[in-house]
Amino acid sequence: MAQTPKVYINGKLFDKPDAKISVYDHGLLYGDGVFEGIRVYSAKVFRLKEHVDRLWDSARHIGLEIPLSREQMVEAVLDTVKANNKIDGYIRLIVTRGAGTLGLDPRKTSDPQIIIIVDDITMYPADLYENGLDIVTAATIRNHPNATNPRIKSLNYLNNILAKMEGIRAGCQEALMLNHKGEVSEATGDNVFIVKRGVLLTPPIDAGILEGITRNAVMELAKQASIPVKEQSLTRHDIYAADECFLTGTAAEVIAVVKCDGRPIGNGKVGPITRQLRERFMQLARS
Ligand code: PMP
């Protein structure tokens, strides 16, 4: 039988049913906090330093001081993975603003809460990895970079949840989000890539996206495989007219998109470059 997950809260481990924080926490009241989703493959944490660095960047942006050093955070994550005997799994690392008053003022909070959950995750059933996803474009756009900048991995995902609900209502598992200029930004929880005439294209960071750690790994792998890679702004036309399309993310890994807004992409099947990059990514993750 699987053991009860042990959850780290501020330096202590609690069994999952006992892992609790205050209902006055501004993470709950306002989504005031930051997080990371990280994978464990073959008992090794994938790109932990990159995740911790991104967490710090997100925290800096929202003026949240994390009460640990980066090295201590790395240790805390590794210790929690070990305490859970996790060989393959998913880590959710969260830092909230902490408990405060019922107003927005972050100065009236104390004690940022550091939470580390180690558990299992299955994003999509195996047949979707084999056959690819059907997605739709959401009417809800990605956050404007001058609002909650998409580079912040903040606890406030409501905008993306609204887009995800549009996808679900259309019978799809994911939705494509545009930015305020009508360009492609990303999916609700994944970055987006297309292949056109042998070139791998993905929107640049300033299209208003999260700089995905899987995205960066896939771009490196493509370069190693001599596949040309370009960060370039894309429109829905580029998606419809692409030879291949796929999404990347810590939870989803690399997954093909074979239809968007009712248009088959390429021949409507998982493309060869997508397949190759998925294989290379899984090899890297498990190495
Ligand atoms: N975009 C968004 C909005 C995300 O939430 C995520 C993470 N789930 C990603 C992209 C992918 O980032 P990563 O590869 O670092 O998981």
Residues whose N, C-alpha, C, O or C-beta is under 5 A from the ligand:
A	BS01	PMP	G37 E186 A187 T188 G189 D190 N191 L210 E211 G212 I213 T214 R215 T248 G249 T250
